[in-house]
Amino acid sequence: MIIGVDVDEVVANLHETWLEWINARWGLNVRQFNQWAVDEQIPQAGKLIYEFLQPWVYDEDVVLPFEGTLDALAKIREKHLILFVSSCPNDTAPAKSRWLERHGLLTYRDSFLSAHDKSDAPVDILIDDHIGNVLAFNGLAFLVNRSHNEGAEWPFRVDSLGQFVDHL
């Protein structure tokens, strides 16, 4: 089987450092990453919060892998292939790929696909943190629990990539 693994908020702890940037830029104390929390406190920001998503965030290791990610990926590789499927705004795809390689997450056996629309991703199972991606995917998808999707209805939820491995 081919397992599709999202990068941001599945293997990369992006939101923690993104919140730090948002709070510093606008003088806030937002503690959970969700658009509505930001919109309520800084309605003038709108899409400006996405300025953070630049290649340097990955090239300079501003984000780090979640604990246990390397081990979970190794367990998946024992029986399956991995295709990292990630939305890459602001030309971040090359930087994300380098970041995955540098942290030992993307190996010679794996592939990387930049895709905003993951509905037809060429994978058998998708694991993602965005409810829209799991709803649109044409197959079995697992939703990784994060503050921005806590109210979403989805039957297959996990707290981490390691917990996903337990389901395999």
Order of alpha helices (4+ residues) and beta strands (2+ residues): beta-alpha-alpha-alpha-alpha-beta-alpha-beta-beta-alpha-beta-beta-alpha
